[in-house]
Amino acid sequence: MNSTWFKVYLASFFEVLWVIGLKHADDTITWIGTIISIVLSFYLLIISGRKLPVGTVYAVFVGLGTVGIVLADILFFGEPLKMKKLFFILLLLIGVMGLKLVTAEQKSERKDL
């Protein structure tokens, strides 16, 4: 796995953290953590879009973030586990993996990247 895709995965991880933070932050420290997660998430997303197609990066970012948030709800916040929900999460993950498999990294023409 190359470093650009790792940045997309890391951006998705921070997306899960900031979405959870938006719902559960109740003091200064948790709000600061939420804001840091937002900044890191979008920074990693933006720099990943410099070497990969932006549409694919965004689709993978949102897909993985959605899966992560649903799983976090189930594992940590008592959301009921339903087979239909698991089926659609699996379907979403298959789509995300497919996008990653068919997307090649672009060579940047800019010297400062």
C-alpha distance (Angstrom), angle and dihedral (degrees) to the residues before:
residue distance angle dihedral
M1 . . .
N2 3.76 . .
S3 3.78 124.8 .
T4 3.80 95.1 -108.1
W5 3.80 93.0 60.2
F6 3.80 89.4 44.4
K7 3.82 87.7 57.7
V8 3.82 89.8 53.3
Y9 3.82 90.4 51.5
L10 3.79 91.1 47.1
A11 3.82 90.5 48.7
S12 3.81 88.7 53.3
F13 3.80 90.6 50.4
F14 3.81 90.9 53.3
E15 3.81 88.9 46.5
V16 3.80 89.4 59.0
L17 3.80 89.9 49.5
W18 3.80 95.2 50.3
V19 3.80 93.9 45.8
I20 3.79 89.8 51.8
G21 3.80 88.2 45.2
L22 3.80 92.4 53.6
K23 3.78 89.4 57.9
H24 3.79 100.9 37.9
A25 3.82 106.9 28.5
D26 3.77 109.4 117.1
D27 3.80 106.3 156.4
T28 3.79 139.6 40.5
I29 3.81 96.0 -92.9
T30 3.81 94.9 51.9
W31 3.81 91.0 45.7
I32 3.80 90.4 51.4
G33 3.82 89.3 50.2
T34 3.80 89.8 49.7
I35 3.81 92.4 50.5
I36 3.81 91.7 47.5
S37 3.81 89.4 50.4
I38 3.82 90.9 51.3
V39 3.81 92.2 50.4
L40 3.82 93.9 46.2
S41 3.79 92.4 45.2
F42 3.78 95.1 53.3
Y43 3.81 94.1 38.8
L44 3.80 91.2 55.2
L45 3.80 90.4 44.6
I46 3.81 92.1 52.0
I47 3.80 95.8 48.1
S48 3.81 90.7 46.5
G49 3.79 88.9 54.8
R50 3.81 89.6 61.0
K51 3.82 92.2 68.5
L52 3.81 103.2 25.1
P53 3.82 130.4 48.2
V54 3.80 107.1 -81.6
G55 3.81 94.4 -136.0
T56 3.78 92.3 54.2
V57 3.80 93.1 44.2
Y58 3.79 91.2 51.2
A59 3.83 93.4 45.9
V60 3.81 91.6 50.9
F61 3.82 91.5 44.1
V62 3.79 93.4 51.4
G63 3.80 93.7 41.0
L64 3.78 94.6 51.3
G65 3.78 91.1 42.0
T66 3.79 90.9 52.5
V67 3.79 92.3 49.2
G68 3.80 91.0 46.8
I69 3.79 93.5 49.9
V70 3.80 93.5 48.0
L71 3.82 91.4 47.9
A72 3.82 91.4 46.8
D73 3.81 89.1 52.0
I74 3.80 90.1 51.7
L75 3.81 97.2 42.5
F76 3.80 102.0 37.6
F77 3.79 109.5 18.7
G78 3.81 105.0 41.6
E79 3.81 99.4 -108.6
P80 3.82 107.9 164.2
L81 3.80 115.6 -104.1
K82 3.80 111.9 -125.8
M83 3.80 127.1 -178.5
K84 3.81 92.0 -134.2
K85 3.79 90.1 55.6
L86 3.81 91.6 49.2
F87 3.80 90.6 49.4
F88 3.79 92.7 54.5
I89 3.81 92.3 44.4
L90 3.80 88.2 53.7
L91 3.80 90.4 47.6
L92 3.81 90.3 51.0
L93 3.80 91.5 49.1
I94 3.81 90.8 50.8
G95 3.81 89.1 53.7
V96 3.81 92.1 48.6
M97 3.82 91.9 49.2
G98 3.79 90.1 47.8
L99 3.80 91.8 53.0
K100 3.78 90.8 49.8
L101 3.80 92.6 49.1
V102 3.80 94.8 52.1
T103 3.81 96.9 43.0
A104 3.78 120.6 90.2
E105 3.79 124.5 -160.3
Q106 3.80 113.8 -105.1
K107 3.78 122.4 -131.5
S108 3.76 111.5 -120.6
E109 3.79 117.8 -128.8
R110 3.79 92.1 -161.4
K111 3.79 117.4 93.9
D112 3.82 95.2 -150.2
L113 3.82 95.1 63.8
